[in-house]
Amino acid sequence: MVVYRAAGDDGAVVEPVTVWRVQLRKGDVRDREGTLRIDPDALVFRDSGSTSEIRVGFHEIRSARRVRASPILIVVHDDDGRRTETAYYFSRPPPLEAPPPGSAGATSASRPLGPFGAMRRTSKRRHQRENVRYLSTKAAGLKATIQAWADEIEGRARP
């Protein structure tokens, strides 16, 4: 498990971890890879593509929870008076949109089966099922880690 106790500190501290951050808002679900860490006063995401950091103070956090059967931590917080949800994926998130037929992302494994499978497009529902299957397999070894993060954030957000 990734939880350890710092010398002279009675609170648990989780180690920084690589995550993919997704702001859960309509129309904008781009993921950004970076490092998630806990500072004494805030949850901090450092974008690996730039030097920017996103800090969410513990006084702004409403809740943190692990999404069951997935490698996802959801943090609900206030952002300029608005309720905002951010998902932190502890493994690379699958693409939300099905790749168009004939593109480099469309593989034979993602095509429908059967004699006419090559002519049919991958359905949205099939793509969603594949994403759920992918996330549930990635979650198997991460449950304790993600729960430790959720517990630590909740504990600091509500002293």
ZIZI-V408618 format. One record per residue. N is the residue number from 0. RES is the residue in three letters. BURIAL is 1 if it has 24 or more other C-alpha atoms within 12 Angstrom, else 0. Layout:
n=N res=RES burial=BURIAL
n=N res=RES burial=BURIAL
This chain:
n=0 res=MET burial=0
n=1 res=VAL burial=0
n=2 res=VAL burial=0
n=3 res=TYR burial=0
n=4 res=ARG burial=0
n=5 res=ALA burial=0
n=6 res=ALA burial=0
n=7 res=GLY burial=0
n=8 res=ASP burial=0
n=9 res=ASP burial=0
n=10 res=GLY burial=0
n=11 res=ALA burial=1
n=12 res=VAL burial=1
n=13 res=VAL burial=1
n=14 res=GLU burial=0
n=15 res=PRO burial=0
n=16 res=VAL burial=1
n=17 res=THR burial=0
n=18 res=VAL burial=1
n=19 res=TRP burial=1
n=20 res=ARG burial=1
n=21 res=VAL burial=1
n=22 res=GLN burial=1
n=23 res=LEU burial=0
n=24 res=ARG burial=0
n=25 res=LYS burial=0
n=26 res=GLY burial=0
n=27 res=ASP burial=0
n=28 res=VAL burial=0
n=29 res=ARG burial=0
n=30 res=ASP burial=1
n=31 res=ARG burial=1
n=32 res=GLU burial=1
n=33 res=GLY burial=1
n=34 res=THR burial=1
n=35 res=LEU burial=1
n=36 res=ARG burial=1
n=37 res=ILE burial=1
n=38 res=ASP burial=0
n=39 res=PRO burial=0
n=40 res=ASP burial=0
n=41 res=ALA burial=1
n=42 res=LEU burial=1
n=43 res=VAL burial=1
n=44 res=PHE burial=1
n=45 res=ARG burial=1
n=46 res=ASP burial=0
n=47 res=SER burial=0
n=48 res=GLY burial=0
n=49 res=SER burial=0
n=50 res=THR burial=0
n=51 res=SER burial=0
n=52 res=GLU burial=0
n=53 res=ILE burial=1
n=54 res=ARG burial=1
n=55 res=VAL burial=1
n=56 res=GLY burial=1
n=57 res=PHE burial=1
n=58 res=HIS burial=0
n=59 res=GLU burial=1
n=60 res=ILE burial=1
n=61 res=ARG burial=1
n=62 res=SER burial=1
n=63 res=ALA burial=1
n=64 res=ARG burial=1
n=65 res=ARG burial=1
n=66 res=VAL burial=1
n=67 res=ARG burial=0
n=68 res=ALA burial=0
n=69 res=SER burial=1
n=70 res=PRO burial=1
n=71 res=ILE burial=1
n=72 res=LEU burial=1
n=73 res=ILE burial=1
n=74 res=VAL burial=1
n=75 res=VAL burial=1
n=76 res=HIS burial=1
n=77 res=ASP burial=0
n=78 res=ASP burial=0
n=79 res=ASP burial=0
n=80 res=GLY burial=0
n=81 res=ARG burial=0
n=82 res=ARG burial=0
n=83 res=THR burial=1
n=84 res=GLU burial=1
n=85 res=THR burial=1
n=86 res=ALA burial=1
n=87 res=TYR burial=1
n=88 res=TYR burial=1
n=89 res=PHE burial=1
n=90 res=SER burial=1
n=91 res=ARG burial=1
n=92 res=PRO burial=1
n=93 res=PRO burial=1
n=94 res=PRO burial=0
n=95 res=LEU burial=0
n=96 res=GLU burial=0
n=97 res=ALA burial=1
n=98 res=PRO burial=0
n=99 res=PRO burial=0
n=100 res=PRO burial=0
n=101 res=GLY burial=0
n=102 res=SER burial=0
n=103 res=ALA burial=0
n=104 res=GLY burial=0
n=105 res=ALA burial=0
n=106 res=THR burial=0
n=107 res=SER burial=0
n=108 res=ALA burial=0
n=109 res=SER burial=1
n=110 res=ARG burial=1
n=111 res=PRO burial=0
n=112 res=LEU burial=0
n=113 res=GLY burial=0
n=114 res=PRO burial=0
n=115 res=PHE burial=0
n=116 res=GLY burial=0
n=117 res=ALA burial=0
n=118 res=MET burial=0
n=119 res=ARG burial=0
n=120 res=ARG burial=1
n=121 res=THR burial=1
n=122 res=SER burial=0
n=123 res=LYS burial=0
n=124 res=ARG burial=0
n=125 res=ARG burial=0
n=126 res=HIS burial=1
n=127 res=GLN burial=0
n=128 res=ARG burial=0
n=129 res=GLU burial=1
n=130 res=ASN burial=0
n=131 res=VAL burial=1
n=132 res=ARG burial=0
n=133 res=TYR burial=0
n=134 res=LEU burial=1
n=135 res=SER burial=1
n=136 res=THR burial=0
n=137 res=LYS burial=0
n=138 res=ALA burial=1
n=139 res=ALA burial=0
n=140 res=GLY burial=0
n=141 res=LEU burial=1
n=142 res=LYS burial=1
n=143 res=ALA burial=1
n=144 res=THR burial=1
n=145 res=ILE burial=1
n=146 res=GLN burial=1
n=147 res=ALA burial=1
n=148 res=TRP burial=1
n=149 res=ALA burial=1
n=150 res=ASP burial=1
n=151 res=GLU burial=1
n=152 res=ILE burial=1
n=153 res=GLU burial=1
n=154 res=GLY burial=0
n=155 res=ARG burial=1
n=156 res=ALA burial=1
n=157 res=ARG burial=0
n=158 res=PRO burial=0
